[in-house]
């Protein structure tokens, strides 16, 4: 019976691993299209917010590629620390560039113009990204992968950025508030810094099923997040012990 149970858990782990790789491939495909459109539209309209949004798409591709690289290994946990660092540095690079470009615009370096393609891509991303992020985060939590959860946070960040971008573009187009574009870009940079810090600190330990408050306190990670000891989307304890090979007392 125990052998059959262990086999079932291994099969579930394999399914989740394949699912995460599929989500990463979907993220790469969509964000390549998003980046091309946003960077082209941003350049044409001299929009710091659109350029920042496009660069974020490039960074999301980098994050998804790093995640795919991690899960292509026989032991993905060995690559987790480096993958989190790649995600974090990508966020910091985005924040630095976007902040500098938006400050240039506010200082009189150029006023953003109306951009219909930018509004369309922002609205489309606002509809697509939440679904993709939720699916990836759920699989990552059940598997206990910090990097999968961190990557899902990047995808969710795209939702916030899409909303901020859409507001800035619409205000600029309807009311002529060109500074709203630069303001939206600065908001994008601030969010990117926060998520970069979270990724650098490995702030995804709450995703790992069956962690305890004591373990989290000992590692200085996500204090108080363990709650009852089971992540929201984790496999219920009744279904069996934690999947073999998952980290239980390891940080980043």
N, C-alpha and C positions, 0 to 999 in steps of 0.2 A: 504493500500500500504506500509506504514511504517512498519507494523507488518511483512509483507512478506519479506521486505528488511532486517529487523533485523534477521529473520529466515535464510535467505540466507547467511548472514554474519556469523552467528553462525555455519551453516553447513560447510562453508569454513574453519572456525577456527578449527573445529573438524577434517576435512580432513588433514589440515596442521599438526596438532598435531600427528595424526596417521602416517603421512608420516615421521615426524622427528623421531618418535620411531622406524619406520622401518629402516631408515638410520642408527640409532644408533645400531640396531641389526646387520645390515650388517657390520658395522665398527667393532663391537666386534668379529664377526665370522672371518672376514679376518685377523684382527690383532692378534688373537690368533694363527692362522696358521703362520703368518709372524713372530711372536715372537719366536715360537718354532724353526722354521727353522733358523732364524738369530742367536739366542743364541747358538744353536747347532753348526752351521757353524762357528760362532765367537770363540767358545771355542776350536774347532778343529784346527782352523787356527791361534789362538792367535791374533785375530783381534779386536782391540779396537773399530774401527768404526762399525764393525758388531755387537759387543756386545751392543754398544750404540744404534744402530738401533733397536735391539731386545728389549732393555729396553724402548725405545720410543714407541714401539708397545704395551708393557705392560701398559704404561702410557695412551696411546690412548684408550685402553680397559677400564682403570679406568675412564677416561673422559666420554666415551660413557655410561658406567654403571651409572655414576653420572647423566648424562643427562636423561637416561631412568628413574632413580629414581625421578628426578624432574618432568618429564611429566607424571608420574604415579599418581601424586597427583591431587586432585580436583582443587587446585589453584596452578599451577606451579610457579607463580611469587613469592610465599612465600619462595620457595627453591632456587631461582635464585642466591642470594648473596653467600650462602654456596657452591653452585655448582661451581661458578666462583673461589672461594678460593681453592677448591679441585683441579681444573684444574691447577691453578697457582702453587700451592705447588708441584704438580706432575712434572711440567716443571723444577722447581728449583732443585728438587731431581735428575732428569735425568742429568741436566747440571753439578752438583757437581760430580756425579759418573763418568761420561764420561770424564770430564776434568782431574780428578785424574788418571784414567786409561791410558789415552793417554799420559799424562806427564810421567807416569811410563815407557811406551814403549819408548818414546823419550830419556829417561835417561838410556836406555839400559836394561830395564826389559824384553825385548822380541821382536823379529821381526815378523811381521805378515807374514803368508804364503799365497800362492795362494788358492782361494776358489771359485770353480765353482758354488756350491749351493748359495753362497753369491751373486755372479754376477747375477744369475737367479732371485733370490727373489728381488733384487734391481731393475732389469729391469721390472719385473712384477708389482711391486708397483708403478713404474714410469708411468705405463700405467693405472692402476686402480684408484689410489688415486685422481687424478685431477677430474675425473668424479664424484666420490662420494662426494668430497668436494664441487663442484659446485652445485650439487643437494641439499645438506644439507644447504648450505649457502643461496640459493635462497628461500627455504622453511622457514628458520629462519628469513630472512629479511622480508618476507611477513607477517609472524606471529608477528614479532616484538620481537623475543626472543634473548636476548643477549647471553645466554648460548648456544643456538643452533648455533649461528654465531661463538662463541668462539670455540666450538667443531669442527666446519667446518674448522677453522684456524689450529687446531691441525692436521686434516686430510690433509690440504694443506701443512702443515709443513712436513708431511711424504713424499710429492712429492719432496720438496727441499732436504730432507735428502736422499731420494733415488738417486737423481742425484749426490749429493756430494759423497755418498757411492760408487756409480757405478764408478765414475771417480777415486776415491782412489783405489778401488779394481783392476780396469783395469790397472792403472799405476803400481801397485805392481806386477801384474801378467805378464805384457808385458815387463816392463823395470826394474823390480826388485827394484822399489822405495818403500821400506818398510815403510819409513817415511811418504809417502803420505797417508797411512792408518791412522796414528796418526793425521796427519794434517786434514784429513776429520773428524775425531772424534772431534777435537777441534772446527771445524766449526759447527758441530752438537750441541755442547754444547753452543756456542755463540747464535745460532738461538733459542735454547730452553730458554735461559735467557731472550731474547727479548720478546718471546711469553708469558713467565711466567709473566713478568711485565705488558704486555698488559691485560692479563686475570685478574691479581690482581687489576688493575685499572678499570676493567669493560669496557675496550676499545672496546665496540661493540655497542655503542649507535647509531652509524650511521645506524645501521640496523633497528632501530625503525621507522616505517612509519610516515610521516607527522610531524617530529620534526622540530623545528624552530632554527635558528641561535641563537636567544636570550636565548632559553632554554638550548642549549648546552653551551653557554658562562657562563650562570648562574651556571651550574653544573660543569664547568671546564672539560668537557668531549668532546673529539674529536673536538677541535676548528676548525671551518671552514668546517666541513665535511658535514653539512646539505645541503649546496648548495642551491638548489631551494626549499628545505624543503621536498623533497620526495626521498626516497632511490631508488637506481637503479632498484631493483626488487620488490619494494613495489606496492601494489594495487593502481592504479591511483585514484586521488581524486574524479574523476567523478563517480567512482563506489560507493562512499558513504564515510561517516566519518570513522575515525579509529575504528578498531574492539574493541568492549567493553572489558574492563578488562585489556587492554594493558597499560604498563607504559608510562606516558607522561612527568613526572617531577620527576623521581626517578633515583638515581644513585646506581648501584651495590647493 
